[in-house]
Amino acid sequence: MNMHYIPAQQISTARHIARSAQRTIQDKTGMKVNLLLCPIGNDFVTPEEMMGIIANSLNMSPACYLMKTHTRPIAELRFLGTLFLRRHFPSITLQQIASLFGGRDHTSILYGLKRAYDLIYSDDMDFMEKYNKALKAVNVWLRKEA
């Protein structure tokens, strides 16, 4: 299942540019215009690509998301995957994330999201190191895609 989405940051940036262009057109011509944002082509980043970036940043295989094991490294990879997918793909559903993780239940995804936030707020050093590595890799990847 290959889902195509536009990351939230790109949507926000495009909206900002469109609003600015509308104001400029009105200021220079007196005409009020509405610009419709309509992406063209399939150049969008996908959740699967982002999951691969996260796994690779932690020296793990993207196949680890599908493992049924509950060992800490694998579970934390899924926690990070859930966290970044929800942040960068706001229209993705919990059930879609669950299917990306091998058909888990949406409640497992909610639990993973809660655990990720708990580990961040408790300042768990091991998790924060993984989070920062993944964050840096995702940010570099998104800049290249933009």
TIVO-2410 file (N, C-alpha, C; in nm, 3 decimals):
# residues 146
REC num residu      c1      c2      c3 atome chaine
REC   1      M   0.086  -0.117   0.000     N      A
REC   1      M   0.000   0.000   0.000    CA      A
REC   1      M   0.089   0.123   0.000     C      A
REC   2      N   0.091   0.194  -0.109     N      A
REC   2      N   0.175   0.313  -0.122    CA      A
REC   2      N   0.086   0.436  -0.121     C      A
REC   3      M   0.087   0.508  -0.010     N      A
REC   3      M   0.003   0.627   0.005    CA      A
REC   3      M   0.087   0.750  -0.023     C      A
REC   4      H   0.031   0.845  -0.099     N      A
REC   4      H   0.102   0.968  -0.129    CA      A
REC   4      H   0.040   1.082  -0.049     C      A
REC   5      Y   0.123   1.158   0.016     N      A
REC   5      Y   0.080   1.272   0.094    CA      A
REC   5      Y   0.178   1.386   0.072     C      A
REC   6      I   0.133   1.505   0.099     N      A
REC   6      I   0.221   1.621   0.099    CA      A
REC   6      I   0.246   1.655   0.245     C      A
REC   7      P   0.371   1.666   0.289     N      A
REC   7      P   0.399   1.697   0.428    CA      A
REC   7      P   0.337   1.830   0.471     C      A
REC   8      A   0.298   1.837   0.598     N      A
REC   8      A   0.231   1.955   0.652    CA      A
REC   8      A   0.313   2.081   0.631     C      A
REC   9      Q   0.444   2.074   0.647     N      A
REC   9      Q   0.528   2.193   0.631    CA      A
REC   9      Q   0.521   2.246   0.489     C      A
REC  10      Q   0.519   2.158   0.390     N      A
REC  10      Q   0.510   2.202   0.251    CA      A
REC  10      Q   0.375   2.266   0.224     C      A
REC  11      I   0.268   2.211   0.281     N      A
REC  11      I   0.135   2.269   0.264    CA      A
REC  11      I   0.132   2.408   0.325     C      A
REC  12      S   0.185   2.421   0.444     N      A
REC  12      S   0.188   2.550   0.513    CA      A
REC  12      S   0.266   2.654   0.433     C      A
REC  13      T   0.381   2.615   0.383     N      A
REC  13      T   0.464   2.706   0.303    CA      A
REC  13      T   0.391   2.747   0.175     C      A
REC  14      A   0.329   2.652   0.107     N      A
REC  14      A   0.255   2.684  -0.016    CA      A
REC  14      A   0.140   2.779   0.012     C      A
REC  15      R   0.068   2.758   0.121     N      A
REC  15      R  -0.043   2.848   0.157    CA      A
REC  15      R   0.008   2.989   0.183     C      A
REC  16      H   0.119   3.000   0.254     N      A
REC  16      H   0.177   3.130   0.284    CA      A
REC  16      H   0.215   3.204   0.155     C      A
REC  17      I   0.278   3.133   0.063     N      A
REC  17      I   0.319   3.193  -0.065    CA      A
REC  17      I   0.195   3.236  -0.145     C      A
REC  18      A   0.092   3.151  -0.145     N      A
REC  18      A  -0.031   3.184  -0.220    CA      A
REC  18      A  -0.099   3.308  -0.162     C      A
REC  19      R  -0.108   3.317  -0.030     N      A
REC  19      R  -0.168   3.435   0.033    CA      A
REC  19      R  -0.090   3.561  -0.002     C      A
REC  20      S   0.041   3.551   0.002     N      A
REC  20      S   0.126   3.664  -0.031    CA      A
REC  20      S   0.107   3.705  -0.177     C      A
REC  21      A   0.098   3.609  -0.266     N      A
REC  21      A   0.076   3.639  -0.407    CA      A
REC  21      A  -0.060   3.705  -0.429     C      A
REC  22      Q  -0.163   3.658  -0.360     N      A
REC  22      Q  -0.296   3.718  -0.372    CA      A
REC  22      Q  -0.293   3.866  -0.330     C      A
REC  23      R  -0.224   3.894  -0.219     N      A
REC  23      R  -0.213   4.033  -0.172    CA      A
REC  23      R  -0.135   4.119  -0.272     C      A
REC  24      T  -0.027   4.065  -0.326     N      A
REC  24      T   0.055   4.139  -0.423    CA      A
REC  24      T  -0.026   4.171  -0.548     C      A
REC  25      I  -0.099   4.074  -0.597     N      A
REC  25      I  -0.182   4.096  -0.716    CA      A
REC  25      I  -0.286   4.204  -0.689     C      A
REC  26      Q  -0.350   4.197  -0.573     N      A
REC  26      Q  -0.451   4.298  -0.541    CA      A
REC  26      Q  -0.388   4.436  -0.525     C      A
REC  27      D  -0.273   4.443  -0.460     N      A
REC  27      D  -0.207   4.572  -0.440    CA      A
REC  27      D  -0.163   4.634  -0.572     C      A
REC  28      K  -0.114   4.554  -0.665     N      A
REC  28      K  -0.060   4.608  -0.790    CA      A
REC  28      K  -0.165   4.630  -0.899     C      A
REC  29      T  -0.274   4.551  -0.896     N      A
REC  29      T  -0.373   4.561  -1.004    CA      A
REC  29      T  -0.511   4.603  -0.956     C      A
REC  30      G  -0.535   4.592  -0.825     N      A
REC  30      G  -0.669   4.620  -0.772    CA      A
REC  30      G  -0.764   4.503  -0.787     C      A
REC  31      M  -0.718   4.396  -0.850     N      A
REC  31      M  -0.802   4.278  -0.870    CA      A
REC  31      M  -0.792   4.184  -0.752     C      A
REC  32      K  -0.907   4.134  -0.706     N      A
REC  32      K  -0.907   4.030  -0.602    CA      A
REC  32      K  -0.906   3.895  -0.672     C      A
REC  33      V  -0.812   3.811  -0.634     N      A
REC  33      V  -0.803   3.677  -0.693    CA      A
REC  33      V  -0.794   3.575  -0.581     C      A
REC  34      N  -0.838   3.455  -0.610     N      A
REC  34      N  -0.822   3.340  -0.521    CA      A
REC  34      N  -0.736   3.239  -0.594     C      A
REC  35      L  -0.627   3.200  -0.532     N      A
REC  35      L  -0.540   3.099  -0.592    CA      A
REC  35      L  -0.575   2.964  -0.532     C      A
REC  36      L  -0.593   2.866  -0.617     N      A
REC  36      L  -0.624   2.731  -0.576    CA      A
REC  36      L  -0.496   2.649  -0.580     C      A
REC  37      L  -0.460   2.589  -0.469     N      A
REC  37      L  -0.340   2.505  -0.464    CA      A
REC  37      L  -0.376   2.366  -0.514     C      A
REC  38      C  -0.310   2.325  -0.619     N      A
REC  38      C  -0.338   2.196  -0.682    CA      A
REC  38      C  -0.205   2.132  -0.720     C      A
REC  39      P  -0.148   2.045  -0.637     N      A
REC  39      P  -0.020   1.983  -0.672    CA      A
REC  39      P  -0.032   1.902  -0.800     C      A
REC  40      I   0.075   1.903  -0.879     N      A
REC  40      I   0.079   1.833  -1.006    CA      A
REC  40      I   0.185   1.724  -0.997     C      A
REC  41      G   0.153   1.607  -1.048     N      A
REC  41      G   0.249   1.498  -1.054    CA      A
REC  41      G   0.250   1.415  -0.927     C      A
REC  42      N   0.339   1.318  -0.924     N      A
REC  42      N   0.352   1.228  -0.810    CA      A
REC  42      N   0.486   1.250  -0.739     C      A
REC  43      D   0.524   1.375  -0.723     N      A
REC  43      D   0.651   1.407  -0.660    CA      A
REC  43      D   0.639   1.418  -0.509     C      A
REC  44      F   0.534   1.364  -0.453     N      A
REC  44      F   0.510   1.378  -0.310    CA      A
REC  44      F   0.593   1.276  -0.233     C      A
REC  45      V   0.625   1.313  -0.113     N      A
REC  45      V   0.691   1.218  -0.024    CA      A
REC  45      V   0.584   1.123   0.028     C      A
REC  46      T   0.625   1.004   0.066     N      A
REC  46      T   0.529   0.906   0.115    CA      A
REC  46      T   0.564   0.865   0.257     C      A
REC  47      P   0.465   0.816   0.330     N      A
REC  47      P   0.493   0.766   0.465    CA      A
REC  47      P   0.597   0.654   0.463     C      A
REC  48      E   0.589   0.568   0.362     N      A
REC  48      E   0.685   0.458   0.354    CA      A
REC  48      E   0.828   0.510   0.340     C      A
REC  49      E   0.845   0.615   0.259     N      A
REC  49      E   0.978   0.674   0.244    CA      A
REC  49      E   1.028   0.730   0.377     C      A
REC  50      M   0.939   0.800   0.447     N      A
REC  50      M   0.979   0.857   0.576    CA      A
REC  50      M   1.014   0.748   0.676     C      A
REC  51      M   0.938   0.640   0.676     N      A
REC  51      M   0.969   0.530   0.767    CA      A
REC  51      M   1.107   0.473   0.737     C      A
REC  52      G   1.141   0.464   0.610     N      A
REC  52      G   1.273   0.416   0.572    CA      A
REC  52      G   1.384   0.509   0.619     C      A
REC  53      I   1.360   0.638   0.608     N      A
REC  53      I   1.459   0.738   0.654    CA      A
REC  53      I   1.482   0.723   0.805     C      A
REC  54      I   1.372   0.709   0.879     N      A
REC  54      I   1.383   0.696   1.025    CA      A
REC  54      I   1.459   0.569   1.061     C      A
REC  55      A   1.422   0.456   0.999     N      A
REC  55      A   1.490   0.329   1.028    CA      A
REC  55      A   1.638   0.338   0.994     C      A
REC  56      N   1.670   0.390   0.876     N      A
REC  56      N   1.810   0.401   0.835    CA      A
REC  56      N   1.890   0.492   0.928     C      A
REC  57      S   1.827   0.598   0.979     N      A
REC  57      S   1.899   0.689   1.070    CA      A
REC  57      S   1.938   0.619   1.199     C      A
REC  58      L   1.866   0.512   1.233     N      A
REC  58      L   1.895   0.437   1.355    CA      A
REC  58      L   1.968   0.307   1.325     C      A
REC  59      N   2.022   0.295   1.202     N      A
REC  59      N   2.093   0.175   1.157    CA      A
REC  59      N   2.007   0.050   1.169     C      A
REC  60      M   1.880   0.065   1.132     N      A
REC  60      M   1.786  -0.047   1.135    CA      A
REC  60      M   1.725  -0.061   0.996     C      A
REC  61      S   1.666  -0.174   0.972     N      A
REC  61      S   1.599  -0.199   0.844    CA      A
REC  61      S   1.454  -0.155   0.853     C      A
REC  62      P   1.399  -0.101   0.744     N      A
REC  62      P   1.256  -0.068   0.744    CA      A
REC  62      P   1.168  -0.191   0.771     C      A
REC  63      A   1.219  -0.310   0.746     N      A
REC  63      A   1.144  -0.432   0.775    CA      A
REC  63      A   1.119  -0.450   0.924     C      A
REC  64      C   1.196  -0.382   1.007     N      A
REC  64      C   1.179  -0.393   1.152    CA      A
REC  64      C   1.042  -0.343   1.198     C      A
REC  65      Y   0.982  -0.250   1.122     N      A
REC  65      Y   0.848  -0.201   1.159    CA      A
REC  65      Y   0.746  -0.314   1.161     C      A
REC  66      L   0.769  -0.416   1.077     N      A
REC  66      L   0.673  -0.525   1.062    CA      A
REC  66      L   0.694  -0.638   1.162     C      A
REC  67      M   0.804  -0.636   1.234     N      A
REC  67      M   0.834  -0.743   1.329    CA      A
REC  67      M   0.731  -0.745   1.441     C      A
REC  68      K   0.700  -0.865   1.486     N      A
REC  68      K   0.601  -0.881   1.593    CA      A
REC  68      K   0.664  -0.872   1.731     C      A
REC  69      T   0.794  -0.854   1.738     N      A
REC  69      T   0.865  -0.850   1.866    CA      A
REC  69      T   0.836  -0.720   1.941     C      A
REC  70      H   0.850  -0.727   2.071     N      A
REC  70      H   0.829  -0.610   2.157    CA      A
REC  70      H   0.959  -0.563   2.223     C      A
REC  71      T   1.074  -0.601   2.164     N      A
REC  71      T   1.200  -0.557   2.221    CA      A
REC  71      T   1.208  -0.405   2.212     C      A
REC  72      R   1.282  -0.345   2.304     N      A
REC  72      R   1.285  -0.199   2.312    CA      A
REC  72      R   1.327  -0.130   2.182     C      A
REC  73      P   1.435  -0.174   2.115     N      A
REC  73      P   1.475  -0.105   1.992    CA      A
REC  73      P   1.366  -0.107   1.884     C      A
REC  74      I   1.299  -0.220   1.868     N      A
REC  74      I   1.195  -0.232   1.766    CA      A
REC  74      I   1.072  -0.150   1.807     C      A
REC  75      A   1.033  -0.161   1.933     N      A
REC  75      A   0.918  -0.085   1.981    CA      A
REC  75      A   0.944   0.065   1.969     C      A
REC  76      E   1.063   0.110   2.004     N      A
REC  76      E   1.094   0.254   1.995    CA      A
REC  76      E   1.099   0.301   1.849     C      A
REC  77      L   1.141   0.214   1.759     N      A
REC  77      L   1.137   0.249   1.616    CA      A
REC  77      L   0.992   0.274   1.574     C      A
REC  78      R   0.901   0.187   1.618     N      A
REC  78      R   0.759   0.207   1.585    CA      A
REC  78      R   0.705   0.333   1.653     C      A
REC  79      F   0.747   0.360   1.778     N      A
REC  79      F   0.703   0.483   1.846    CA      A
REC  79      F   0.745   0.605   1.765     C      A
REC  80      L   0.871   0.606   1.722     N      A
REC  80      L   0.922   0.719   1.643    CA      A
REC  80      L   0.851   0.729   1.509     C      A
REC  81      G   0.830   0.615   1.446     N      A
REC  81      G   0.758   0.615   1.319    CA      A
REC  81      G   0.619   0.675   1.334     C      A
REC  82      T   0.549   0.634   1.438     N      A
REC  82      T   0.415   0.687   1.465    CA      A
REC  82      T   0.420   0.837   1.489     C      A
REC  83      L   0.512   0.880   1.571     N      A
REC  83      L   0.525   1.022   1.605    CA      A
REC  83      L   0.549   1.107   1.480     C      A
REC  84      F   0.643   1.067   1.397     N      A
REC  84      F   0.677   1.146   1.278    CA      A
REC  84      F   0.567   1.137   1.173     C      A
REC  85      L   0.505   1.023   1.158     N      A
REC  85      L   0.396   1.012   1.059    CA      A
REC  85      L   0.279   1.102   1.097     C      A
REC  86      R   0.244   1.104   1.224     N      A
REC  86      R   0.132   1.190   1.268    CA      A
REC  86      R   0.168   1.337   1.254     C      A
REC  87      R   0.292   1.371   1.275     N      A
REC  87      R   0.335   1.510   1.267    CA      A
REC  87      R   0.344   1.560   1.123     C      A
REC  88      H   0.398   1.479   1.034     N      A
REC  88      H   0.425   1.523   0.898    CA      A
REC  88      H   0.318   1.485   0.796     C      A
REC  89      F   0.231   1.394   0.833     N      A
REC  89      F   0.122   1.353   0.745    CA      A
REC  89      F  -0.009   1.363   0.822     C      A
REC  90      P  -0.060   1.484   0.844     N      A
REC  90      P  -0.176   1.501   0.931    CA      A
REC  90      P  -0.303   1.430   0.884     C      A
REC  91      S  -0.310   1.396   0.757     N      A
REC  91      S  -0.433   1.331   0.709    CA      A
REC  91      S  -0.426   1.178   0.717     C      A
REC  92      I  -0.314   1.124   0.759     N      A
REC  92      I  -0.303   0.979   0.770    CA      A
REC  92      I  -0.381   0.932   0.893     C      A
REC  93      T  -0.453   0.822   0.878     N      A
REC  93      T  -0.534   0.771   0.989    CA      A
REC  93      T  -0.453   0.673   1.074     C      A
REC  94      L  -0.502   0.650   1.193     N      A
REC  94      L  -0.437   0.553   1.281    CA      A
REC  94      L  -0.439   0.414   1.218     C      A
REC  95      Q  -0.549   0.381   1.151     N      A
REC  95      Q  -0.560   0.251   1.087    CA      A
REC  95      Q  -0.460   0.237   0.971     C      A
REC  96      Q  -0.436   0.346   0.898     N      A
REC  96      Q  -0.337   0.342   0.790    CA      A
REC  96      Q  -0.197   0.322   0.847     C      A
REC  97      I  -0.167   0.390   0.958     N      A
REC  97      I  -0.037   0.369   1.023    CA      A
REC  97      I  -0.026   0.225   1.070     C      A
REC  98      A  -0.133   0.173   1.127     N      A
REC  98      A  -0.133   0.034   1.174    CA      A
REC  98      A  -0.103  -0.062   1.060     C      A
REC  99      S  -0.160  -0.036   0.943     N      A
REC  99      S  -0.134  -0.125   0.829    CA      A
REC  99      S   0.012  -0.113   0.783     C      A
REC 100      L   0.071   0.005   0.796     N      A
REC 100      L   0.212   0.021   0.761    CA      A
REC 100      L   0.302  -0.058   0.856     C      A
REC 101      F   0.254  -0.082   0.977     N      A
REC 101      F   0.330  -0.156   1.077    CA      A
REC 101      F   0.290  -0.304   1.079     C      A
REC 102      G   0.236  -0.353   0.971     N      A
REC 102      G   0.207  -0.495   0.962    CA      A
REC 102      G   0.069  -0.534   1.008     C      A
REC 103      G  -0.024  -0.442   1.006     N      A
REC 103      G  -0.162  -0.475   1.039    CA      A
REC 103      G  -0.196  -0.471   1.186     C      A
REC 104      R  -0.118  -0.398   1.261     N      A
REC 104      R  -0.151  -0.383   1.403    CA      A
REC 104      R  -0.283  -0.310   1.417     C      A
REC 105      D  -0.335  -0.309   1.537     N      A
REC 105      D  -0.461  -0.242   1.567    CA      A
REC 105      D  -0.437  -0.093   1.588     C      A
REC 106      H  -0.536  -0.010   1.560     N      A
REC 106      H  -0.519   0.135   1.577    CA      A
REC 106      H  -0.492   0.172   1.723     C      A
REC 107      T  -0.537   0.089   1.817     N      A
REC 107      T  -0.510   0.119   1.958    CA      A
REC 107      T  -0.362   0.101   1.990     C      A
REC 108      S  -0.295   0.011   1.919     N      A
REC 108      S  -0.149  -0.004   1.935    CA      A
REC 108      S  -0.079   0.123   1.890     C      A
REC 109      I  -0.132   0.187   1.786     N      A
REC 109      I  -0.073   0.310   1.736    CA      A
REC 109      I  -0.092   0.422   1.838     C      A
REC 110      L  -0.211   0.429   1.897     N      A
REC 110      L  -0.236   0.529   2.003    CA      A
REC 110      L  -0.141   0.507   2.121     C      A
REC 111      Y  -0.123   0.382   2.160     N      A
REC 111      Y  -0.032   0.351   2.269    CA      A
REC 111      Y   0.111   0.392   2.233     C      A
REC 112      G   0.154   0.364   2.111     N      A
REC 112      G   0.288   0.402   2.067    CA      A
REC 112      G   0.310   0.551   2.069     C      A
REC 113      L   0.207   0.624   2.028     N      A
REC 113      L   0.215   0.770   2.031    CA      A
REC 113      L   0.227   0.821   2.174     C      A
REC 114      K   0.148   0.765   2.263     N      A
REC 114      K   0.153   0.803   2.405    CA      A
REC 114      K   0.291   0.771   2.464     C      A
REC 115      R   0.342   0.652   2.433     N      A
REC 115      R   0.474   0.614   2.485    CA      A
REC 115      R   0.583   0.708   2.433     C      A
REC 116      A   0.576   0.746   2.306     N      A
REC 116      A   0.676   0.837   2.250    CA      A
REC 116      A   0.674   0.968   2.326     C      A
REC 117      Y   0.556   1.024   2.347     N      A
REC 117      Y   0.547   1.150   2.421    CA      A
REC 117      Y   0.593   1.134   2.566     C      A
REC 118      D   0.557   1.022   2.629     N      A
REC 118      D   0.601   0.996   2.767    CA      A
REC 118      D   0.754   0.992   2.775     C      A
REC 119      L   0.817   0.925   2.679     N      A
REC 119      L   0.964   0.915   2.679    CA      A
REC 119      L   1.029   1.050   2.654     C      A
REC 120      I   0.967   1.130   2.568     N      A
REC 120      I   1.021   1.264   2.543    CA      A
REC 120      I   1.007   1.351   2.667     C      A
REC 121      Y   0.889   1.351   2.726     N      A
REC 121      Y   0.865   1.438   2.842    CA      A
REC 121      Y   0.943   1.393   2.966     C      A
REC 122      S   0.973   1.264   2.975     N      A
REC 122      S   1.052   1.216   3.089    CA      A
REC 122      S   1.201   1.235   3.064     C      A
REC 123      D   1.235   1.284   2.944     N      A
REC 123      D   1.374   1.310   2.905    CA      A
REC 123      D   1.459   1.184   2.911     C      A
REC 124      D   1.403   1.072   2.865     N      A
REC 124      D   1.475   0.946   2.855    CA      A
REC 124      D   1.592   0.965   2.758     C      A
REC 125      M   1.713   0.958   2.808     N      A
REC 125      M   1.831   0.991   2.728    CA      A
REC 125      M   1.848   0.901   2.605     C      A
REC 126      D   1.827   0.770   2.622     N      A
REC 126      D   1.841   0.678   2.508    CA      A
REC 126      D   1.739   0.711   2.399     C      A
REC 127      F   1.615   0.733   2.441     N      A
REC 127      F   1.511   0.763   2.343    CA      A
REC 127      F   1.536   0.899   2.278     C      A
REC 128      M   1.578   0.996   2.357     N      A
REC 128      M   1.603   1.130   2.303    CA      A
REC 128      M   1.716   1.128   2.200     C      A
REC 129      E   1.815   1.045   2.222     N      A
REC 129      E   1.924   1.032   2.124    CA      A
REC 129      E   1.869   0.977   1.992     C      A
REC 130      K   1.784   0.875   2.001     N      A
REC 130      K   1.722   0.818   1.881    CA      A
REC 130      K   1.630   0.921   1.815     C      A
REC 131      Y   1.552   0.989   1.896     N      A
REC 131      Y   1.459   1.090   1.844    CA      A
REC 131      Y   1.535   1.199   1.768     C      A
REC 132      N   1.643   1.249   1.826     N      A
REC 132      N   1.721   1.355   1.762    CA      A
REC 132      N   1.787   1.309   1.633     C      A
REC 133      K   1.837   1.184   1.630     N      A
REC 133      K   1.893   1.129   1.506    CA      A
REC 133      K   1.786   1.121   1.398     C      A
REC 134      A   1.669   1.070   1.435     N      A
REC 134      A   1.560   1.057   1.338    CA      A
REC 134      A   1.512   1.193   1.291     C      A
REC 135      L   1.500   1.287   1.385     N      A
REC 135      L   1.454   1.422   1.352    CA      A
REC 135      L   1.549   1.487   1.251     C      A
REC 136      K   1.677   1.476   1.276     N      A
REC 136      K   1.776   1.536   1.186    CA      A
REC 136      K   1.767   1.473   1.047     C      A
REC 137      A   1.758   1.341   1.041     N      A
REC 137      A   1.750   1.271   0.913    CA      A
REC 137      A   1.623   1.309   0.837     C      A
REC 138      V   1.511   1.317   0.906     N      A
REC 138      V   1.384   1.353   0.841    CA      A
REC 138      V   1.390   1.496   0.790     C      A
REC 139      N   1.445   1.587   0.870     N      A
REC 139      N   1.454   1.727   0.827    CA      A
REC 139      N   1.544   1.742   0.704     C      A
REC 140      V   1.655   1.672   0.701     N      A
REC 140      V   1.745   1.677   0.584    CA      A
REC 140      V   1.672   1.621   0.462     C      A
REC 141      W   1.604   1.510   0.480     N      A
REC 141      W   1.531   1.446   0.370    CA      A
REC 141      W   1.420   1.537   0.317     C      A
REC 142      L   1.345   1.601   0.406     N      A
REC 142      L   1.236   1.688   0.362    CA      A
REC 142      L   1.290   1.811   0.288     C      A
REC 143      R   1.403   1.863   0.331     N      A
REC 143      R   1.464   1.978   0.260    CA      A
REC 143      R   1.506   1.938   0.119     C      A
REC 144      K   1.557   1.817   0.102     N      A
REC 144      K   1.597   1.770  -0.031    CA      A
REC 144      K   1.475   1.753  -0.120     C      A
REC 145      E   1.363   1.711  -0.063     N      A
REC 145      E   1.240   1.687  -0.140    CA      A
REC 145      E   1.174   1.817  -0.179     C      A
REC 146      A   1.192   1.921  -0.099     N      A
REC 146      A   1.120   2.048  -0.123    CA      A
REC 146      A   1.171   2.120  -0.245     C      A
***
